[in-house]
């Protein structure tokens, strides 16, 4: 029988806050778009499309119909988990040592949850198996929803980004961020101000730096963008207003002392002087308007 370490018992609130901050720090989507609470049973978001501009009405004048449509988007959270076996000395250690164990596990769990959010929401993959999660994620990801694309050229990455921004702005959307794969960042970092100049166009990207903004645009570089040798090299668009993600539960840690919770050949925990640490979370996300985004993709 496991012991759940909740915020009110052995898992202090400050550590939960640290975990959430780590998720923000290691996920491009979380950096470019703040989290919103997601109900455990999911939620329906209403979207409005307005066909015309506002109308000027003279005194005693007649009003006309602007026209528009109302749509819905459903956000349904799915469960993710990560666990590992550790020596059962954890059970007999002081509370201070137990907290050190938990803090180390919590940091790793938060980082994996963050990478998982990107991999699932960008590509629709199960991060561990690297296969399409057809029954749980289905088509709910950027690679499926966002059909506006620009072909990546390592020789002209700045032009690629400008073209992608043009697609988004052509749909009258604001651009609030750019998620870059390492290949796109590397191409930008190598650009120089002229054919005869050795001065870098983007020195803030030198030596693998991740500056947070380029030319005033919020950016984040992450290997999750091109995860599993995928075609994506960049995703640009209005993450702030038209991408939604969040947790329907916080990130509890469970200490399991008996059984075979990971269904492995290692067998029973008690028989091997081990305990099992497991983290679980329910995460939901949705691209609310695909026309607010464009993808920079490689041709192979």
Phi, psi and omega per residue, in radians:
X1 nan 2.262 -3.051
X2 -1.525 2.814 3.056
X3 -1.970 2.104 3.132
X4 -1.531 2.146 -3.135
X5 -1.592 1.694 -3.086
X6 -1.579 2.988 3.140
X7 -1.068 -0.486 -3.055
X8 -1.538 -0.144 -3.107
X9 -2.015 -1.793 -3.064
X10 -1.548 -0.068 -3.088
X11 -1.986 1.620 -2.978
X12 -1.148 2.612 -3.113
X13 -0.974 -0.604 -3.103
X14 -1.094 -0.590 -3.136
X15 -1.268 -0.627 3.053
X16 -1.075 -0.762 3.107
X17 -1.067 -0.711 3.113
X18 -1.081 -0.703 -3.134
X19 -1.102 -0.767 3.126
X20 -1.095 -0.702 3.111
X21 -1.128 -0.640 3.096
X22 -1.148 -0.651 3.088
X23 -1.062 -0.776 3.118
X24 -1.074 -0.615 -3.040
X25 -1.342 -0.395 -3.024
X26 -2.009 0.158 3.078
X27 -2.115 2.193 3.101
X28 -1.107 -0.730 -3.131
X29 -1.120 -0.698 3.136
X30 -1.202 -0.564 3.095
X31 -1.233 -0.626 -3.059
X32 -1.561 -0.208 -3.104
X33 -2.565 2.173 3.132
X34 -1.194 2.619 -3.135
X35 -1.302 2.614 3.038
X36 -2.214 2.482 3.124
X37 -1.060 2.375 3.118
X38 -2.024 2.129 3.100
X39 -1.010 2.568 -3.095
X40 -1.019 -0.627 3.137
X41 -1.541 0.155 -3.135
X42 1.496 3.083 3.134
X43 -2.622 2.786 3.079
X44 -1.932 2.209 -3.133
X45 -1.875 2.255 3.128
X46 -1.578 2.336 3.101
X47 -2.083 2.482 -3.107
X48 -2.041 2.362 3.053
X49 -2.064 2.103 -3.108
X50 -1.793 2.212 -3.000
X51 -1.416 -0.488 -3.015
X52 -2.303 3.110 3.055
X53 -1.539 3.014 3.099
X54 -1.170 2.735 -3.058
X55 -1.947 2.437 3.031
X56 -1.499 2.250 -3.104
X57 -2.057 2.097 3.102
X58 -1.259 2.868 3.089
X59 -1.024 2.243 -3.097
X60 1.164 0.227 -3.120
X61 -1.424 2.807 3.131
X62 -1.486 2.512 3.110
X63 -1.636 2.535 3.132
X64 -1.965 2.886 -3.123
X65 -1.498 2.144 3.123
X66 -1.323 -0.548 3.128
X67 1.440 2.661 3.127
X68 2.930 2.994 3.128
X69 -2.309 2.653 3.089
X70 -1.998 2.230 3.100
X71 -2.160 3.006 3.120
X72 -2.291 2.597 3.031
X73 -2.272 2.299 -3.137
X74 -1.755 2.325 3.083
X75 -2.009 1.978 -3.112
X76 -2.075 2.095 -3.118
X77 -1.255 2.591 3.048
X78 -2.134 2.722 -3.092
X79 -1.535 2.379 2.950
X80 -2.165 2.681 -3.134
X81 -2.587 2.741 3.009
X82 -2.581 2.360 3.136
X83 -2.549 2.813 3.092
X84 -2.709 2.703 3.078
X85 -1.540 2.434 3.050
X86 -2.365 2.843 3.122
X87 -1.064 2.519 -3.110
X88 -1.310 0.104 2.995
X89 -1.062 -0.343 3.044
X90 -0.937 -0.705 -3.064
X91 -1.162 -0.531 -3.025
X92 -1.771 -0.032 -3.121
X93 -1.330 2.846 3.068
X94 -1.177 2.857 3.135
X95 -1.046 -0.589 3.136
X96 -1.130 -0.752 3.126
X97 -1.215 -0.676 3.080
X98 -1.025 -0.718 3.139
X99 -1.136 -0.625 3.084
X100 -1.119 -0.750 3.041
X101 -0.972 -0.884 -3.061
X102 -1.126 -0.685 -3.139
X103 -1.119 -0.760 3.129
X104 -1.115 -0.762 3.128
X105 -1.165 -0.697 -3.117
X106 -1.080 -0.688 3.133
X107 -1.122 -0.781 3.123
X108 -1.169 -0.702 3.139
X109 -1.120 -0.741 3.137
X110 -1.128 -0.706 3.127
X111 -1.131 -0.718 3.126
X112 -1.201 -0.649 3.085
X113 -1.102 -0.671 3.132
X114 -1.149 -0.835 3.085
X115 -1.059 -0.675 -3.140
X116 -1.074 -0.710 3.106
X117 -1.004 -0.852 3.139
X118 -1.052 -0.849 -3.045
X119 -1.123 -0.722 -3.132
X120 -1.245 -0.848 -3.039
X121 -1.312 -0.519 3.118
X122 -1.412 -0.692 -2.929
X123 -2.164 -0.164 -3.136
X124 1.252 0.413 -3.087
X125 -1.781 2.645 2.893
X126 -1.346 2.015 -3.022
X127 -0.984 -0.609 -3.071
X128 -1.336 -0.782 -3.093
X129 -1.517 -0.289 -3.083
X130 1.101 0.342 3.112
X131 -1.874 2.753 3.122
X132 -1.107 2.252 3.116
X133 -1.569 1.308 -2.971
X134 -1.185 -0.569 -3.072
X135 -1.492 -0.378 -3.103
X136 -1.865 -0.807 -3.118
X137 -1.636 -0.747 -3.134
X138 1.072 -2.240 -3.103
X139 -1.667 0.216 -3.076
X140 -1.478 1.237 3.122
X141 -2.813 2.813 -3.062
X142 -1.025 -0.745 -3.063
X143 -1.048 -0.532 3.105
X144 -1.511 -0.799 -2.986
X145 -1.317 -0.679 -3.014
X146 -1.585 1.838 -3.088
X147 -1.709 -0.178 3.068
X148 -1.333 2.062 -3.063
X149 -2.336 2.695 3.021
X150 -2.216 2.385 -3.130
X151 -1.360 2.234 -3.090
X152 -1.261 2.369 3.015
X153 -2.282 2.071 3.140
X154 -1.108 -0.373 -3.136
X155 -1.458 -0.317 -3.082
X156 -2.437 0.966 -3.089
X157 -1.141 -0.585 3.131
X158 -1.137 -0.673 3.089
X159 -1.155 -0.644 3.102
X160 -1.059 -0.794 -3.131
X161 -1.138 -0.751 3.122
X162 -1.062 -0.697 3.133
X163 -1.173 -0.697 3.121
X164 -1.146 -0.727 3.091
X165 -1.080 -0.685 3.122
X166 -1.066 -0.658 3.103
X167 -1.105 -0.753 -3.130
X168 -1.177 -0.841 -3.118
X169 -1.188 -0.455 3.072
X170 -1.128 -0.385 3.052
X171 -1.660 0.265 3.098
X172 1.089 0.659 3.047
X173 -1.946 2.612 3.072
X174 -1.487 2.546 3.072
X175 -1.730 2.120 -3.086
X176 -1.997 -0.112 -3.116
X177 -3.049 2.872 3.128
X178 -2.436 2.169 3.003
X179 -1.754 2.162 -3.036
X180 -1.991 2.426 2.920
X181 -1.355 2.759 3.118
X182 -0.947 -0.592 -3.121
X183 -1.127 -0.680 3.120
X184 -1.228 -0.742 3.118
X185 -1.097 -0.727 3.138
X186 -1.100 -0.709 3.126
X187 -1.131 -0.717 3.098
X188 -1.146 -0.717 -3.107
X189 -1.110 -0.476 -3.115
X190 -1.519 -0.105 -3.127
X191 -1.210 2.460 3.092
X192 -2.077 2.799 -2.990
X193 -1.275 -0.195 3.110
X194 -2.953 2.880 -3.096
X195 -1.141 -0.425 -3.124
X196 -1.905 0.129 -3.080
X197 -1.822 2.536 3.029
X198 -1.764 0.075 -3.125
X199 -1.428 2.218 -3.097
X200 -1.255 2.480 3.108
X201 -1.280 -0.597 -3.136
X202 -2.238 1.280 -3.100
X203 -1.101 -0.360 -3.141
X204 -1.179 -0.226 3.122
X205 -1.689 -0.022 -3.089
X206 -1.125 2.645 3.076
X207 1.030 0.574 3.054
X208 1.312 0.285 -3.101
X209 -1.193 2.668 3.114
X210 -2.179 1.461 -2.894
X211 -1.245 -0.333 -3.127
X212 1.665 -0.556 3.076
X213 -2.507 2.565 2.994
X214 -2.362 2.187 -3.097
X215 0.927 0.591 3.113
X216 1.472 -0.100 -3.133
X217 -1.639 2.218 3.062
X218 -1.057 2.256 -3.126
X219 -2.375 2.739 3.003
X220 -2.571 2.353 3.106
X221 -1.810 2.306 -3.041
X222 -2.725 2.406 3.114
X223 -1.166 -0.264 3.128
X224 -1.145 -0.407 -3.108
X225 -1.117 -0.656 3.133
X226 -1.955 0.519 -3.079
X227 -0.950 2.484 3.077
X228 1.097 0.613 -3.141
X229 1.009 0.628 3.126
X230 -1.266 2.986 -3.055
X231 -1.422 -0.359 -3.043
X232 -1.139 2.351 3.023
X233 -2.058 -0.298 3.098
X234 -2.961 2.606 3.020
X235 -2.246 2.132 -3.094
X236 -2.156 2.545 3.113
X237 2.802 -2.843 -3.105
X238 -1.687 1.390 3.118
X239 -1.180 -0.591 -3.049
X240 -1.081 -0.734 -3.022
X241 -1.832 -0.387 -2.975
X242 -2.183 0.291 2.920
X243 -2.249 2.330 -3.091
X244 -2.173 2.297 3.044
X245 -2.611 2.787 3.087
X246 3.054 2.985 3.086
X247 -1.675 2.438 2.987
X248 -1.624 -0.235 3.005
X249 -2.445 2.753 3.003
X250 -1.237 -2.979 -3.031
X251 -1.869 1.464 -3.114
X252 -1.288 2.670 3.045
X253 -2.007 2.300 3.134
X254 -2.007 2.354 3.056
X255 -1.839 1.985 -3.083
X256 -1.875 2.246 -3.024
X257 -1.857 -0.249 -3.036
X258 -2.333 2.801 3.030
X259 1.503 -2.851 -3.113
X260 -2.231 1.238 -2.965
X261 -1.171 -0.336 3.134
X262 -1.789 0.143 3.089
X263 0.903 0.736 -3.079
X264 -1.843 2.977 3.104
X265 -1.269 -0.170 3.141
X266 -1.135 -0.395 3.048
X267 1.437 -2.735 -3.006
X268 -1.181 2.368 -3.137
X269 -1.061 -0.815 -3.060
X270 -1.069 -0.626 -3.125
X271 -1.253 -0.212 -3.134
X272 -2.109 0.292 3.105
X273 0.941 0.878 -3.097
X274 -2.290 2.796 2.903
X275 -2.228 2.857 -3.072
X276 -2.103 2.201 3.063
X277 -1.753 2.244 -3.108
X278 -2.336 2.330 3.009
X279 -1.959 2.440 3.119
X280 -2.358 2.618 3.078
X281 -2.665 2.697 3.028
X282 -1.975 2.043 -3.070
X283 -2.119 2.384 3.062
X284 -2.210 2.704 3.133
X285 -2.746 2.857 3.098
X286 -2.878 2.371 2.922
X287 -1.467 1.935 -3.020
X288 -1.328 -0.562 3.117
X289 -2.539 1.784 -3.112
X290 -1.025 -0.461 -3.124
X291 -1.227 -0.152 3.096
X292 -1.508 0.102 -3.089
X293 -2.397 2.754 3.010
X294 -2.494 2.567 -3.130
X295 -1.956 2.419 2.996
X296 -1.718 2.058 -2.994
X297 -2.208 2.609 3.030
X298 -1.423 2.677 -3.086
X299 -1.426 -0.274 -3.139
X300 -2.007 nan nan
